[in-house]
């Protein structure tokens, strides 16, 4: 059943940095903008046959905080991803929006 599932890679998401995704499995419309991608290996050697772990930070509206969970994120005109999204402590959500992290490891 899952034989054609490929690992998600940092390189796959790099072209979407700065783009806005629609969260499809919520009770109201929510958009999340991909604002940061970080290589979790921090430059340490990593086996070539394994995908590198990485972290993504998304920014969403300050007035609508999504609960932690598996979310369907769709890029208009592009792909759809199912990712585990976690709200994180945001210093000033009124100016930056509520931030979320997605960890891939």
Phi and psi in radians as a Rosetta constraint file:
Dihedral C 1 N 2 CA 2 C 2 CIRCULARHARMONIC -1.862 0.35
Dihedral N 2 CA 2 C 2 N 3 CIRCULARHARMONIC 0.352 0.35
Dihedral C 2 N 3 CA 3 C 3 CIRCULARHARMONIC -1.192 0.35
Dihedral N 3 CA 3 C 3 N 4 CIRCULARHARMONIC -0.356 0.35
Dihedral C 3 N 4 CA 4 C 4 CIRCULARHARMONIC -1.769 0.35
Dihedral N 4 CA 4 C 4 N 5 CIRCULARHARMONIC 0.182 0.35
Dihedral C 4 N 5 CA 5 C 5 CIRCULARHARMONIC -1.391 0.35
Dihedral N 5 CA 5 C 5 N 6 CIRCULARHARMONIC 2.189 0.35
Dihedral C 5 N 6 CA 6 C 6 CIRCULARHARMONIC -1.804 0.35
Dihedral N 6 CA 6 C 6 N 7 CIRCULARHARMONIC 2.641 0.35
Dihedral C 6 N 7 CA 7 C 7 CIRCULARHARMONIC -1.174 0.35
Dihedral N 7 CA 7 C 7 N 8 CIRCULARHARMONIC 2.572 0.35
Dihedral C 7 N 8 CA 8 C 8 CIRCULARHARMONIC -1.418 0.35
Dihedral N 8 CA 8 C 8 N 9 CIRCULARHARMONIC 2.333 0.35
Dihedral C 8 N 9 CA 9 C 9 CIRCULARHARMONIC -2.085 0.35
Dihedral N 9 CA 9 C 9 N 10 CIRCULARHARMONIC 2.751 0.35
Dihedral C 9 N 10 CA 10 C 10 CIRCULARHARMONIC -1.083 0.35
Dihedral N 10 CA 10 C 10 N 11 CIRCULARHARMONIC -0.696 0.35
Dihedral C 10 N 11 CA 11 C 11 CIRCULARHARMONIC -1.089 0.35
Dihedral N 11 CA 11 C 11 N 12 CIRCULARHARMONIC -0.528 0.35
Dihedral C 11 N 12 CA 12 C 12 CIRCULARHARMONIC -1.159 0.35
Dihedral N 12 CA 12 C 12 N 13 CIRCULARHARMONIC -0.570 0.35
Dihedral C 12 N 13 CA 13 C 13 CIRCULARHARMONIC -1.617 0.35
Dihedral N 13 CA 13 C 13 N 14 CIRCULARHARMONIC -0.339 0.35
Dihedral C 13 N 14 CA 14 C 14 CIRCULARHARMONIC -0.943 0.35
Dihedral N 14 CA 14 C 14 N 15 CIRCULARHARMONIC -0.694 0.35
Dihedral C 14 N 15 CA 15 C 15 CIRCULARHARMONIC -1.143 0.35
Dihedral N 15 CA 15 C 15 N 16 CIRCULARHARMONIC -0.289 0.35
Dihedral C 15 N 16 CA 16 C 16 CIRCULARHARMONIC -1.667 0.35
Dihedral N 16 CA 16 C 16 N 17 CIRCULARHARMONIC 0.023 0.35
Dihedral C 16 N 17 CA 17 C 17 CIRCULARHARMONIC -1.019 0.35
Dihedral N 17 CA 17 C 17 N 18 CIRCULARHARMONIC 2.232 0.35
Dihedral C 17 N 18 CA 18 C 18 CIRCULARHARMONIC 1.547 0.35
Dihedral N 18 CA 18 C 18 N 19 CIRCULARHARMONIC -0.096 0.35
Dihedral C 18 N 19 CA 19 C 19 CIRCULARHARMONIC -1.612 0.35
Dihedral N 19 CA 19 C 19 N 20 CIRCULARHARMONIC 2.761 0.35
Dihedral C 19 N 20 CA 20 C 20 CIRCULARHARMONIC -1.903 0.35
Dihedral N 20 CA 20 C 20 N 21 CIRCULARHARMONIC 2.273 0.35
Dihedral C 20 N 21 CA 21 C 21 CIRCULARHARMONIC -1.825 0.35
Dihedral N 21 CA 21 C 21 N 22 CIRCULARHARMONIC 2.545 0.35
Dihedral C 21 N 22 CA 22 C 22 CIRCULARHARMONIC -1.632 0.35
Dihedral N 22 CA 22 C 22 N 23 CIRCULARHARMONIC 2.230 0.35
Dihedral C 22 N 23 CA 23 C 23 CIRCULARHARMONIC -1.486 0.35
Dihedral N 23 CA 23 C 23 N 24 CIRCULARHARMONIC 2.073 0.35
Dihedral C 23 N 24 CA 24 C 24 CIRCULARHARMONIC -1.614 0.35
Dihedral N 24 CA 24 C 24 N 25 CIRCULARHARMONIC -0.393 0.35
Dihedral C 24 N 25 CA 25 C 25 CIRCULARHARMONIC -1.880 0.35
Dihedral N 25 CA 25 C 25 N 26 CIRCULARHARMONIC 1.040 0.35
Dihedral C 25 N 26 CA 26 C 26 CIRCULARHARMONIC -2.290 0.35
Dihedral N 26 CA 26 C 26 N 27 CIRCULARHARMONIC 2.860 0.35
Dihedral C 26 N 27 CA 27 C 27 CIRCULARHARMONIC -1.350 0.35
Dihedral N 27 CA 27 C 27 N 28 CIRCULARHARMONIC -0.363 0.35
Dihedral C 27 N 28 CA 28 C 28 CIRCULARHARMONIC -2.310 0.35
Dihedral N 28 CA 28 C 28 N 29 CIRCULARHARMONIC 2.771 0.35
Dihedral C 28 N 29 CA 29 C 29 CIRCULARHARMONIC -1.148 0.35
Dihedral N 29 CA 29 C 29 N 30 CIRCULARHARMONIC 2.272 0.35
Dihedral C 29 N 30 CA 30 C 30 CIRCULARHARMONIC -2.370 0.35
Dihedral N 30 CA 30 C 30 N 31 CIRCULARHARMONIC 2.378 0.35
Dihedral C 30 N 31 CA 31 C 31 CIRCULARHARMONIC -1.994 0.35
Dihedral N 31 CA 31 C 31 N 32 CIRCULARHARMONIC 2.424 0.35
Dihedral C 31 N 32 CA 32 C 32 CIRCULARHARMONIC -2.152 0.35
Dihedral N 32 CA 32 C 32 N 33 CIRCULARHARMONIC 2.241 0.35
Dihedral C 32 N 33 CA 33 C 33 CIRCULARHARMONIC -1.726 0.35
Dihedral N 33 CA 33 C 33 N 34 CIRCULARHARMONIC 2.260 0.35
Dihedral C 33 N 34 CA 34 C 34 CIRCULARHARMONIC -1.335 0.35
Dihedral N 34 CA 34 C 34 N 35 CIRCULARHARMONIC 1.955 0.35
Dihedral C 34 N 35 CA 35 C 35 CIRCULARHARMONIC -1.924 0.35
Dihedral N 35 CA 35 C 35 N 36 CIRCULARHARMONIC -0.253 0.35
Dihedral C 35 N 36 CA 36 C 36 CIRCULARHARMONIC -2.747 0.35
Dihedral N 36 CA 36 C 36 N 37 CIRCULARHARMONIC 2.484 0.35
Dihedral C 36 N 37 CA 37 C 37 CIRCULARHARMONIC -2.294 0.35
Dihedral N 37 CA 37 C 37 N 38 CIRCULARHARMONIC 2.242 0.35
Dihedral C 37 N 38 CA 38 C 38 CIRCULARHARMONIC -2.229 0.35
Dihedral N 38 CA 38 C 38 N 39 CIRCULARHARMONIC 2.278 0.35
Dihedral C 38 N 39 CA 39 C 39 CIRCULARHARMONIC -1.274 0.35
Dihedral N 39 CA 39 C 39 N 40 CIRCULARHARMONIC 2.001 0.35
Dihedral C 39 N 40 CA 40 C 40 CIRCULARHARMONIC -1.286 0.35
Dihedral N 40 CA 40 C 40 N 41 CIRCULARHARMONIC -0.203 0.35
Dihedral C 40 N 41 CA 41 C 41 CIRCULARHARMONIC -1.370 0.35
Dihedral N 41 CA 41 C 41 N 42 CIRCULARHARMONIC -0.278 0.35
Dihedral C 41 N 42 CA 42 C 42 CIRCULARHARMONIC 0.929 0.35
Dihedral N 42 CA 42 C 42 N 43 CIRCULARHARMONIC 0.621 0.35
Dihedral C 42 N 43 CA 43 C 43 CIRCULARHARMONIC 1.456 0.35
Dihedral N 43 CA 43 C 43 N 44 CIRCULARHARMONIC -0.018 0.35
Dihedral C 43 N 44 CA 44 C 44 CIRCULARHARMONIC -1.219 0.35
Dihedral N 44 CA 44 C 44 N 45 CIRCULARHARMONIC 2.668 0.35
Dihedral C 44 N 45 CA 45 C 45 CIRCULARHARMONIC -1.014 0.35
Dihedral N 45 CA 45 C 45 N 46 CIRCULARHARMONIC 2.476 0.35
Dihedral C 45 N 46 CA 46 C 46 CIRCULARHARMONIC -2.423 0.35
Dihedral N 46 CA 46 C 46 N 47 CIRCULARHARMONIC 2.395 0.35
Dihedral C 46 N 47 CA 47 C 47 CIRCULARHARMONIC -1.001 0.35
Dihedral N 47 CA 47 C 47 N 48 CIRCULARHARMONIC 2.333 0.35
Dihedral C 47 N 48 CA 48 C 48 CIRCULARHARMONIC -1.094 0.35
Dihedral N 48 CA 48 C 48 N 49 CIRCULARHARMONIC -0.503 0.35
Dihedral C 48 N 49 CA 49 C 49 CIRCULARHARMONIC -1.466 0.35
Dihedral N 49 CA 49 C 49 N 50 CIRCULARHARMONIC -0.009 0.35
Dihedral C 49 N 50 CA 50 C 50 CIRCULARHARMONIC -1.984 0.35
Dihedral N 50 CA 50 C 50 N 51 CIRCULARHARMONIC 2.416 0.35
Dihedral C 50 N 51 CA 51 C 51 CIRCULARHARMONIC -1.183 0.35
Dihedral N 51 CA 51 C 51 N 52 CIRCULARHARMONIC 2.474 0.35
Dihedral C 51 N 52 CA 52 C 52 CIRCULARHARMONIC -1.250 0.35
Dihedral N 52 CA 52 C 52 N 53 CIRCULARHARMONIC 2.438 0.35
Dihedral C 52 N 53 CA 53 C 53 CIRCULARHARMONIC -1.254 0.35
Dihedral N 53 CA 53 C 53 N 54 CIRCULARHARMONIC 2.577 0.35
Dihedral C 53 N 54 CA 54 C 54 CIRCULARHARMONIC -2.677 0.35
Dihedral N 54 CA 54 C 54 N 55 CIRCULARHARMONIC 2.921 0.35
Dihedral C 54 N 55 CA 55 C 55 CIRCULARHARMONIC -2.225 0.35
Dihedral N 55 CA 55 C 55 N 56 CIRCULARHARMONIC 2.403 0.35
Dihedral C 55 N 56 CA 56 C 56 CIRCULARHARMONIC -2.091 0.35
Dihedral N 56 CA 56 C 56 N 57 CIRCULARHARMONIC 2.469 0.35
Dihedral C 56 N 57 CA 57 C 57 CIRCULARHARMONIC -1.999 0.35
Dihedral N 57 CA 57 C 57 N 58 CIRCULARHARMONIC 2.245 0.35
Dihedral C 57 N 58 CA 58 C 58 CIRCULARHARMONIC -1.992 0.35
Dihedral N 58 CA 58 C 58 N 59 CIRCULARHARMONIC 2.654 0.35
Dihedral C 58 N 59 CA 59 C 59 CIRCULARHARMONIC -2.085 0.35
Dihedral N 59 CA 59 C 59 N 60 CIRCULARHARMONIC 2.336 0.35
Dihedral C 59 N 60 CA 60 C 60 CIRCULARHARMONIC -2.251 0.35
Dihedral N 60 CA 60 C 60 N 61 CIRCULARHARMONIC -3.123 0.35
Dihedral C 60 N 61 CA 61 C 61 CIRCULARHARMONIC -1.148 0.35
Dihedral N 61 CA 61 C 61 N 62 CIRCULARHARMONIC 2.469 0.35
Dihedral C 61 N 62 CA 62 C 62 CIRCULARHARMONIC -1.223 0.35
Dihedral N 62 CA 62 C 62 N 63 CIRCULARHARMONIC -0.418 0.35
Dihedral C 62 N 63 CA 63 C 63 CIRCULARHARMONIC -1.520 0.35
Dihedral N 63 CA 63 C 63 N 64 CIRCULARHARMONIC -0.116 0.35
Dihedral C 63 N 64 CA 64 C 64 CIRCULARHARMONIC -2.333 0.35
Dihedral N 64 CA 64 C 64 N 65 CIRCULARHARMONIC 1.734 0.35
Dihedral C 64 N 65 CA 65 C 65 CIRCULARHARMONIC -1.691 0.35
Dihedral N 65 CA 65 C 65 N 66 CIRCULARHARMONIC 2.149 0.35
Dihedral C 65 N 66 CA 66 C 66 CIRCULARHARMONIC -1.370 0.35
Dihedral N 66 CA 66 C 66 N 67 CIRCULARHARMONIC 2.463 0.35
Dihedral C 66 N 67 CA 67 C 67 CIRCULARHARMONIC -1.304 0.35
Dihedral N 67 CA 67 C 67 N 68 CIRCULARHARMONIC 2.706 0.35
Dihedral C 67 N 68 CA 68 C 68 CIRCULARHARMONIC -1.037 0.35
Dihedral N 68 CA 68 C 68 N 69 CIRCULARHARMONIC 2.403 0.35
Dihedral C 68 N 69 CA 69 C 69 CIRCULARHARMONIC 2.851 0.35
Dihedral N 69 CA 69 C 69 N 70 CIRCULARHARMONIC 3.113 0.35
Dihedral C 69 N 70 CA 70 C 70 CIRCULARHARMONIC -1.314 0.35
Dihedral N 70 CA 70 C 70 N 71 CIRCULARHARMONIC 2.131 0.35
Dihedral C 70 N 71 CA 71 C 71 CIRCULARHARMONIC -2.165 0.35
Dihedral N 71 CA 71 C 71 N 72 CIRCULARHARMONIC 2.620 0.35
Dihedral C 71 N 72 CA 72 C 72 CIRCULARHARMONIC -1.774 0.35
Dihedral N 72 CA 72 C 72 N 73 CIRCULARHARMONIC 1.980 0.35
Dihedral C 72 N 73 CA 73 C 73 CIRCULARHARMONIC -1.892 0.35
Dihedral N 73 CA 73 C 73 N 74 CIRCULARHARMONIC 2.142 0.35
Dihedral C 73 N 74 CA 74 C 74 CIRCULARHARMONIC -1.999 0.35
Dihedral N 74 CA 74 C 74 N 75 CIRCULARHARMONIC 2.247 0.35
Dihedral C 74 N 75 CA 75 C 75 CIRCULARHARMONIC -1.601 0.35
Dihedral N 75 CA 75 C 75 N 76 CIRCULARHARMONIC 2.029 0.35
Dihedral C 75 N 76 CA 76 C 76 CIRCULARHARMONIC -0.936 0.35
Dihedral N 76 CA 76 C 76 N 77 CIRCULARHARMONIC 2.223 0.35
Dihedral C 76 N 77 CA 77 C 77 CIRCULARHARMONIC 1.334 0.35
Dihedral N 77 CA 77 C 77 N 78 CIRCULARHARMONIC 0.137 0.35
Dihedral C 77 N 78 CA 78 C 78 CIRCULARHARMONIC -2.423 0.35
Dihedral N 78 CA 78 C 78 N 79 CIRCULARHARMONIC -2.712 0.35
Dihedral C 78 N 79 CA 79 C 79 CIRCULARHARMONIC -1.379 0.35
Dihedral N 79 CA 79 C 79 N 80 CIRCULARHARMONIC 2.986 0.35
Dihedral C 79 N 80 CA 80 C 80 CIRCULARHARMONIC -2.129 0.35
Dihedral N 80 CA 80 C 80 N 81 CIRCULARHARMONIC 2.394 0.35
Dihedral C 80 N 81 CA 81 C 81 CIRCULARHARMONIC -2.203 0.35
Dihedral N 81 CA 81 C 81 N 82 CIRCULARHARMONIC 2.546 0.35
Dihedral C 81 N 82 CA 82 C 82 CIRCULARHARMONIC -1.875 0.35
Dihedral N 82 CA 82 C 82 N 83 CIRCULARHARMONIC 1.981 0.35
Dihedral C 82 N 83 CA 83 C 83 CIRCULARHARMONIC -2.305 0.35
Dihedral N 83 CA 83 C 83 N 84 CIRCULARHARMONIC 2.627 0.35
Dihedral C 83 N 84 CA 84 C 84 CIRCULARHARMONIC -1.525 0.35
Dihedral N 84 CA 84 C 84 N 85 CIRCULARHARMONIC 1.950 0.35
Dihedral C 84 N 85 CA 85 C 85 CIRCULARHARMONIC -1.844 0.35
Dihedral N 85 CA 85 C 85 N 86 CIRCULARHARMONIC 2.302 0.35
Dihedral C 85 N 86 CA 86 C 86 CIRCULARHARMONIC -2.170 0.35
Dihedral N 86 CA 86 C 86 N 87 CIRCULARHARMONIC 2.138 0.35
Dihedral C 86 N 87 CA 87 C 87 CIRCULARHARMONIC -1.179 0.35
Dihedral N 87 CA 87 C 87 N 88 CIRCULARHARMONIC 2.470 0.35
Dihedral C 87 N 88 CA 88 C 88 CIRCULARHARMONIC -2.158 0.35
Dihedral N 88 CA 88 C 88 N 89 CIRCULARHARMONIC 2.790 0.35
Dihedral C 88 N 89 CA 89 C 89 CIRCULARHARMONIC -1.017 0.35
Dihedral N 89 CA 89 C 89 N 90 CIRCULARHARMONIC 2.160 0.35
Dihedral C 89 N 90 CA 90 C 90 CIRCULARHARMONIC -2.065 0.35
Dihedral N 90 CA 90 C 90 N 91 CIRCULARHARMONIC 2.126 0.35
Dihedral C 90 N 91 CA 91 C 91 CIRCULARHARMONIC -0.996 0.35
Dihedral N 91 CA 91 C 91 N 92 CIRCULARHARMONIC -0.868 0.35
Dihedral C 91 N 92 CA 92 C 92 CIRCULARHARMONIC -2.423 0.35
Dihedral N 92 CA 92 C 92 N 93 CIRCULARHARMONIC 1.375 0.35
Dihedral C 92 N 93 CA 93 C 93 CIRCULARHARMONIC -1.064 0.35
Dihedral N 93 CA 93 C 93 N 94 CIRCULARHARMONIC -0.399 0.35
Dihedral C 93 N 94 CA 94 C 94 CIRCULARHARMONIC -1.183 0.35
Dihedral N 94 CA 94 C 94 N 95 CIRCULARHARMONIC -0.445 0.35
Dihedral C 94 N 95 CA 95 C 95 CIRCULARHARMONIC -1.808 0.35
Dihedral N 95 CA 95 C 95 N 96 CIRCULARHARMONIC -0.517 0.35
Dihedral C 95 N 96 CA 96 C 96 CIRCULARHARMONIC -1.849 0.35
Dihedral N 96 CA 96 C 96 N 97 CIRCULARHARMONIC -0.235 0.35
Dihedral C 96 N 97 CA 97 C 97 CIRCULARHARMONIC 1.484 0.35
Dihedral N 97 CA 97 C 97 N 98 CIRCULARHARMONIC 2.864 0.35
Dihedral C 97 N 98 CA 98 C 98 CIRCULARHARMONIC -1.264 0.35
Dihedral N 98 CA 98 C 98 N 99 CIRCULARHARMONIC 2.337 0.35
Dihedral C 98 N 99 CA 99 C 99 CIRCULARHARMONIC -1.793 0.35
Dihedral N 99 CA 99 C 99 N 100 CIRCULARHARMONIC 2.666 0.35
Dihedral C 99 N 100 CA 100 C 100 CIRCULARHARMONIC -2.371 0.35
Dihedral N 100 CA 100 C 100 N 101 CIRCULARHARMONIC 2.637 0.35
Dihedral C 100 N 101 CA 101 C 101 CIRCULARHARMONIC -2.104 0.35
Dihedral N 101 CA 101 C 101 N 102 CIRCULARHARMONIC 2.628 0.35
Dihedral C 101 N 102 CA 102 C 102 CIRCULARHARMONIC -2.255 0.35
Dihedral N 102 CA 102 C 102 N 103 CIRCULARHARMONIC 2.133 0.35
Dihedral C 102 N 103 CA 103 C 103 CIRCULARHARMONIC -1.884 0.35
Dihedral N 103 CA 103 C 103 N 104 CIRCULARHARMONIC 2.221 0.35
Dihedral C 103 N 104 CA 104 C 104 CIRCULARHARMONIC -2.047 0.35
Dihedral N 104 CA 104 C 104 N 105 CIRCULARHARMONIC 2.009 0.35
